Amino acid sequence: MSKKTQNGRKSLLTGASVLAAAAAAITATPAMAQDAEEEEAIVVTGTRLVRQDFEAISPITTVGAEQLELTATLTTESLLNELPQIIPGNTRTSNNAGGEDFATVDLRGLGISRTLILVNGERVPGSSTSGTVDINTIPASLISRIEVVTGGASAVYGSDALAGVVNFVLKDDYEGGEINVTYGSELETGNVAEFEINGLVGGNFANGRGNMTAYASYYNREGILQSEYDYSRTSAALCYDSAQGGYFICDTGAEAYNSSFPGTAFPGGSGTPPWGWITNNGANPFTGLSGLLPGQFGAANTDCNPNTPGVAVNSGNLSFNDAGALTPRFTSGACGVPDRANGSSRYNFAPDNFLVIPGERIALSANGHYDITDTTTLNILMNYTNSQSEVQLAPTPATGLTITLTPAMQTLIQANAPDLWTALQSRPNKLAPFTMDRRMTEVGTRNGYFENNSFMFLATLEGSLGDNWDWALTASYGQSAFNTRAVNSVNATALRQGLAGCQDAAGNPLGVNALPGCVALDIFGPNTLTPTMQSFIRVNTFTDVKTEENRIAGYVRGDLFELPAGPIATVFGFEYRDSFAAQYNDNEQRTGNIFGFNAIQDQEGQVDVYELYTEVAVPLISEAPFAHYLGLEAGFRRSNYSSIGNVDTYKIGGEWAPVEWLRFRAVFNEATRAPNVFELFQAGDQGFPSYTDPCRDTAAGGNGVPDVAGVTQAFCVGQGVPIGNYPGFSANNSQVEAFAFGNPNLGPEQAESLTYGFVLQPDWFPIGDFRMTVDYYDIEITDVIAAFGAQFFINDCYVNANLTSCARVVRDTVTGQIDFVNTSRGNQGTFQTSGYDIQFEWSLPIGPGQLTINELYSIAEEFAFNGNDFVGTSTGAIGGAIPDYKSVLSVSYNVGDWTLFGRWSYVPELDETAVFGVPSMTPEASYVDVSTRWNVTDNFTLTAVIDNLFDEYPPQTFGGLFSQANTDPQVYRVLGRSFTISGRYRF
């Protein structure tokens, strides 16, 4: 640990990191016994109080510099996600769920918006309208240590610290220079090559009164597609076999879809293939296809190969074979589902998707301090990060397409798909429109390109008032510009016009209503869209997100007066924050003109808050029998938000050390989270949820009570259902258009957290130094901010007669059908989680060196949302998997210029998401990593790392929020045995 007291300045460092240089493992506060000369005034994450020989009452886990170096970590989330307290969120493997290389932290699985991110103890501006922080804007190689605090901390830091706090402490006060070069990839294949080069230089000036430290880095990561690995190259099917204990992943080949294969439950892949298929309309059927397809095949044949003459027809649905000829699409009978030559009617979308997304990052940083006087110091910090990444999905699946048989489309089909024309003419209404599904493969894979420019400036003026009092005044500014460019989507209007041959129903040209370059579209078979057709329907989009935060804060702290057990330490402070966030979308997205995507609207909003806070620590007894130390600690914060008004938070805790080597600690926090800009100001994003209309007529005579919920016919008529629609009124669709809005009247989320435990650090341990901590946590969050769906407002209107909700349900004035519903958010629901964190650490001399063993073990006792417990399942209520427990065992051995390190991570089996009411299990996962560090010379250090030593590939899973590539990349490692080599040169 680097600590100093210079000219009255007290360093804002934590006592936990003292151990980092001695233990090549993840450690927890406080550190083992230190020499007396190291005991200085320090501040730990979780409080702003200063104490001598301070033991934190809140459990703190620290990732030290040694751990960062021995793992050669290039992405911050890779190391954090090894901590048992962390439920992984978006990472480099998030091609589907979030994507964009936007790395987040989720403590205890309570959601990324409920974990507060700090840099050097100061808040970090978010990179989205929800205020979420991208921790990839904090380069891993610049981090000195990471401190994780469990439990609410709003009394100390303000809003968002419901689950806890993660504080990234950066390298500073550096003298000299160093260059680091790191390279790594999967060992056997060379896949996912990662490279970083960074430099750090610093020095004193003004005769030692000041120091400046500067940093620069460049990072690059290659992406890899799912097609490169057996477990991910196909979109797997789900099968059931009682002998195997339930559902399991099965192949995507023919047998997985053939009804003769026992246990097929849910086919993999997509039912929208690039060759397309045509849906038979029961009201206007293909009447000539009862036995054979006329003019196409000979005698009946049941080999289920559509390219063999004589295929038996047992479905009215039609498809195209590999040559583009019309063929039946089987859905039942002896042939099962297959209708393709390769045995499957499903489209395998997996190969086009990224398994690991590519990324690139440039980071620049500078920090320094200057002693203006003997008692006053100026500190500055500037960070800039530019990160870029890409995601890739399979081409657009276009479903429910309506082909209007205008003269232009008749001509096109007769010329390019004569078999289809023959089939269409077999219908009673020969020129009626028909429907078709087809994947637009020719348009190309859907790619998203993301760029995030993040900047933060912080200046602090701090000084001493004498008599153990000091002060600080901080001003900071942060901004983020997050830009998204999506290519190869399909323009819904162009698709609709092109499938009508650019003509209206009467066959007239669309004229001024036609989009530029309108052309009739040929989607009848594989590879039929010409370059001109592709260009007409292709559309590229953009989304720009901008966030800004201005902050001013200050405090005075010191000792009020002396008690027999020691001084009463206190701090009084204030804080002001002004946060702005906005999202701007192009017109195609605002109008919902991207096929397969709902409309999203621009949004922007601003929230400011004024806060006052205080903390106090009272030593009651010290150096007494059975009371080596007994003390209390409390804190209070009053916040006044422009959005929700006044909010109070507090904490109260205590610690008791009956003897010097045993300490009990407990703390209770009441914390809050204020609604963010997205929750307050969402501007009407479109959706199509399922719904039930309570006004549907289910009574025998169409009179009286039309619904079991007790809604009267008269009330429905009063709300816009024409009386003439009874009897027999029913909803035309199973889905209703809904527009989601923010709610400016939201209240704050409230959290109560209790942590208690003990720290055992016996000075009488027979060999070496031993330390053990056991802590229990219990966190309850009420008034959870969540969306009220369309059905809620429909029921609230027609069942509860709430006229405010009725105003949100808009009916067609002629038909009485629900036209749309304006939905919103509210304070609803409760989270409850509890469990234990256990850690022991033992450092002892072995032979010529020092051996250190560290074990982190976290037990999830409960994780419930609205009473539903998710512990031990593959998916949480709002996030990833919640294992029953997680374990990380680290061992290091230091001898001379060498350090050897090993880490074993274990995740137990998980309950899979229940399908058809029958759950199954995902196997356990175990990973071993090893590394070595060699100080080749005084100036040059070499580190080599092998991750996933035993080449374990992930188990296949079917459910979960982050499930993709047939597994859960947030829980299981998607790459096999990998290596990293890093060299550092100091000068």
Secondary structure, DSSP 8 states (H G I E B T S, - for coil): ----EETTEE----GGGGGGGT-SS-EESS-S---GGG--EE--TT----EET---SS-EEEE-HHHHHHTT-SSHHHHHTTSTTB---S-TT-SSSS-TT-----BTTS-GGGEEEEETTEE---SSTT----GGGS-GGGEEEEEEEES--HHHH-TT-SSEEEEEEE--S--EEEEEEEEEEETTT--S-EEEEEEEEEEEETTTTEEEEEEEEEEEE--EEGGGSTTTSS--EEEEEGGGTEEEEE-SSHHHH-TTSTTEEE--SBS--TT-EE---TTS--GGGSSS-TTT--S-B-S--TTSTTB----S-EEE-TTS-EEE---SSTT-S--STTS--SB--GGGSEEE--EEEEEEEEEEEEESSSSEEEEEEEEEEEEEEEEEE---EEEEEEE---HHHHHHHHHH-HHHHHHHHTSSSTTS-EEEEEE-GGG--EEEEEEEEEEEEEEEEEEEEETTEEEEEEEEEEEEEEEEEEEEEEBHHHHHHHTTTTB-TTS-B-GGGS-TT------SSTT---HHHHHHHEEEEEEEEEEEEEEEEEEEEEEEEEETTEEEEEEEEEEEEEEEEEEEE-HHHHTT-BTT------EEEEEEEEEEEEEEEEEEEEEETTEEEEEEEEEEEEEEETTTEEEEEEEEEEEEEEETTEEEEEEEEEEEE---HHHHH-EEEEE--B---TT---STTS-S--STT---HHHHHHTT--GGG-SS---S-SB-EEEEE--TT---EEEEEEEEEEEE--TT-SSSEEEEEEEEEEEEEES-EEEE-HHHHHHHHHTT--HHHHTTEEE-TTT--EEEEEEEEEE---EEEEEEEEEEEEEEEETTEEEEEEEEEEEEEEEEETTEE-TTBSS-SSSS-B-SEEEEEEEEEEETTEEEEEEEEEE--EE---BTTB--EE--EEEEEEEEEEE-SSSEEEEEEEESTT---------STT-BTTB-TTTS--S-SEEEEEEEEE-
